[in-house]
């Protein structure tokens, strides 16, 4: 992390890519990073046939099964090439691919809701065309004090041409997970629940929300620090 000075904070312990939004993804040994995040991340999403909104685990009442699906690429994504098909493992273990016939019917049966699998508009011309229409997803707010809404569902816009909620790269530290477990021992704080792209271990694993000190700085990753990520006030994706 650096501004006028730099310091080694820790190490990357895991990299994850999620070919289909809100499904489980695939762990990587390495990845190229573009302005759209890790190459191939959130390249596809399920779209609700009833209202055209993107299926999101942020509304678990409507989509309770999404984390029971896993998506991986049939071939590795490449720069300046069409996004490859994905292979989806259904909750019962059935394997399907995005280029096979009858996919929408199969997925709709598994989810008990009419859906289609769509690809994000990532090319320059496609993004320009897509920007004329707003793609939305839904978020459920539990009945808890301190939230902007309580026990209700709201819509939110996705950035044009993408299936990201907001930021294109999501970082999580093992330090924050350990702190959450310490504060709420009866809870389950697993990496997959937060769906990060990059999992970091900082300062020997101290139990603390270390990310709070990064705001306004730039986090550099890779060898030799090939990827630089400015850290905004709200970095979650």
C-alpha positions in Angstrom: 0.0 0.0 0.0 1.4 3.4 -0.9 0.9 7.1 -1.3 4.1 9.1 -0.8 5.6 6.0 1.0 5.1 2.3 0.7 5.1 -0.6 3.1 4.6 -4.4 2.8 1.4 -5.2 4.6 1.0 -8.9 4.2 0.4 -11.7 1.7 -2.3 -12.9 -0.7 -3.6 -16.2 0.6 -6.4 -16.8 -2.0 -7.7 -15.5 -5.3 -11.3 -16.2 -6.3 -13.3 -15.5 -9.5 -17.0 -15.8 -9.9 -18.0 -16.4 -13.5 -21.7 -16.2 -12.7 -22.9 -13.5 -10.3 -24.0 -14.8 -6.9 -23.0 -18.4 -7.6 -20.0 -20.0 -6.0 -16.9 -19.6 -8.1 -13.4 -21.0 -8.7 -10.1 -20.5 -6.8 -7.2 -19.3 -8.9 -3.4 -19.5 -8.8 -3.2 -16.2 -10.5 -5.2 -13.8 -12.7 -4.9 -10.8 -15.0 -6.8 -7.7 -13.8 -8.4 -5.2 -16.0 -10.7 -2.2 -15.4 -13.5 -4.8 -15.1 -11.7 -6.6 -12.3 -10.3 -10.1 -12.4 -10.5 -11.3 -16.0 -13.9 -13.1 -16.3 -15.3 -12.1 -13.0 -19.1 -11.7 -12.9 -19.1 -12.2 -16.7 -22.5 -13.8 -16.5 -25.6 -13.4 -14.4 -29.1 -14.9 -14.1 -31.9 -12.6 -15.1 -35.4 -12.9 -13.6 -37.9 -13.5 -16.4 -40.7 -11.8 -14.5 -39.1 -8.3 -14.1 -35.7 -8.3 -15.9 -33.7 -7.8 -12.7 -30.4 -9.6 -12.1 -30.6 -12.4 -9.6 -28.6 -11.5 -6.5 -27.8 -13.3 -3.2 -28.5 -9.9 -1.6 -32.1 -11.0 -1.7 -31.9 -14.4 -0.1 -35.7 -14.7 0.4 -36.2 -14.7 -3.4 -33.0 -16.5 -4.3 -32.2 -18.9 -1.4 -30.4 -21.5 -3.5 -27.8 -19.4 -5.4 -24.9 -20.5 -3.2 -25.8 -24.1 -4.0 -24.7 -23.5 -7.6 -21.1 -23.4 -8.7 -19.7 -21.9 -12.0 -16.4 -22.4 -13.7 -15.1 -21.5 -17.1 -14.9 -24.2 -19.7 -11.7 -22.5 -21.1 -9.6 -19.7 -19.5 -10.7 -16.2 -20.4 -8.3 -14.2 -22.6 -7.9 -10.5 -23.3 -9.4 -9.3 -26.6 -11.4 -12.5 -27.0 -15.0 -13.5 -26.6 -15.8 -14.6 -23.1 -15.8 -18.4 -23.0 -18.7 -20.6 -22.0 -19.2 -21.5 -18.3 -19.9 -24.9 -16.7 -22.5 -24.8 -13.9 -22.9 -27.5 -11.3 -26.5 -27.6 -10.1 -27.3 -28.4 -6.4 -28.0 -32.0 -7.3 -24.6 -32.4 -9.0 -25.9 -32.1 -12.6 -23.4 -30.3 -14.9 -24.7 -27.9 -17.6 -22.9 -25.5 -19.9 -23.9 -22.0 -21.0 -23.9 -23.0 -24.7 -26.1 -26.1 -24.5 -29.7 -26.2 -25.7 -32.5 -25.9 -23.1 -30.3 -24.2 -20.5 -32.9 -21.7 -19.4 -35.5 -24.4 -18.8 -33.0 -26.4 -16.8 -32.0 -23.5 -14.6 -35.6 -22.3 -14.2 -36.6 -25.8 -12.9 -33.7 -25.9 -10.5 -34.6 -22.4 -9.1 -38.4 -22.7 -9.3 -38.4 -19.3 -11.1 -38.2 -18.4 -14.8 -34.6 -17.2 -15.5 -32.2 -16.8 -18.4 -28.4 -16.7 -18.3 -27.0 -13.6 -19.8 -23.5 -12.2 -20.5 -22.3 -8.8 -19.4 -21.7 -6.2 -22.1 -18.0 -5.7 -21.6 -17.0 -4.3 -25.0 -16.8 -0.5 -25.6 -19.7 -0.4 -28.1 -21.8 -2.8 -26.1 -21.3 -0.8 -22.9 -22.3 2.4 -24.7 -25.5 0.7 -25.9 -26.1 -0.9 -22.5 -25.7 2.5 -20.7 -29.0 3.6 -22.2 -30.9 1.2 -20.0 -30.6 0.6 -16.3 -29.9 -2.9 -15.1 -31.1 -3.5 -11.5 -30.9 -6.1 -8.8 -32.7 -6.3 -5.5 -31.5 -6.2 -1.9 -33.3 -7.4 1.2 -32.8 -5.3 4.4 -33.4 -7.4 7.6 -35.4 -6.0 10.5 -32.4 -4.5 12.4 -31.8 -1.2 14.1 -29.3 1.2 12.4 -30.1 0.2 8.8 -31.4 2.6 6.2 -34.4 0.3 5.7 -36.0 -2.5 7.8 -37.6 -5.7 6.6 -38.0 -4.5 3.1 -36.6 -5.0 -0.4 -35.1 -2.2 -2.5 -33.7 -2.0 -6.0 -30.2 -0.8 -6.9 -28.5 0.0 -10.2 -25.6 -2.0 -11.5 -22.7 -0.2 -13.2 -23.4 0.0 -17.0 -22.1 -3.0 -18.9 -21.3 -5.1 -15.8 -22.9 -7.4 -13.2 -21.0 -5.9 -10.2 -22.9 -4.4 -7.3 -20.4 -1.5 -7.1 -16.6 -2.0 -6.9 -15.0 -4.3 -9.5 -12.5 -5.9 -7.1 -13.5 -7.1 -3.6 -10.8 -7.6 -1.0 -11.2 -9.3 2.4 -8.6 -9.9 5.1 -8.4 -13.0 7.3 -7.8 -10.4 10.1 -11.4 -9.1 9.8 -12.8 -12.6 9.7 -11.1 -13.5 12.9 -12.3 -10.2 14.5 -15.9 -11.0 13.5 -15.6 -14.5 15.0 -14.2 -13.0 18.2 -17.1 -10.5 18.4 -19.8 -13.1 17.6 -18.6 -16.6 18.3 -22.0 -18.2 17.5 -21.9 -16.9 14.0 -20.4 -18.4 10.8 -17.9 -16.1 9.1 -16.6 -18.0 6.0 -14.7 -16.6 3.1 -17.3 -17.9 0.6 -20.1 -16.0 2.4 -18.4 -12.7 1.5 -17.4 -13.7 -2.0 -14.1 -11.8 -2.2 -11.7 -11.8 -5.1 -8.6 -11.4 -3.0 -8.1 -12.7 0.5 -5.2 -11.1 2.4 -3.4 -11.9 5.6 -2.0 -8.8 7.2 0.5 -8.3 10.0 0.7 -11.9 11.2 -3.1 -12.4 11.4 -4.0 -9.9 14.2 -7.7 -9.9 14.9 -8.6 -6.4 13.7 -10.5 -4.5 11.0 -7.2 -3.5 9.4 -8.9 -2.3 6.1 -10.1 0.8 7.9 -6.6 2.2 7.8 -6.3 1.8 4.1 -8.9 4.4 3.0 -7.3 7.0 0.8 -4.3 4.9 0.0 -3.5 2.6 -2.9 -3.1 -1.1 -2.4 -0.6 -2.7 -4.8 -0.7 -6.4 -5.6 1.2 -8.8 -7.7 4.8 -9.3 -8.8 6.2 -6.8 -9.1 3.1 -5.0 -7.8 1.5 -5.0 -11.2 -2.0 -4.2 -10.0 -2.7 -1.0 -8.1 -6.1 -0.5 -6.4 -7.2 2.8 -4.9 -9.1 2.1 -1.7 -12.3 4.2 -1.5 -14.2 4.9 1.7 -16.5 2.0 0.9 -14.6 -0.8 -0.8 -17.0 -3.8 -0.6 -18.5 -5.2 -3.9 
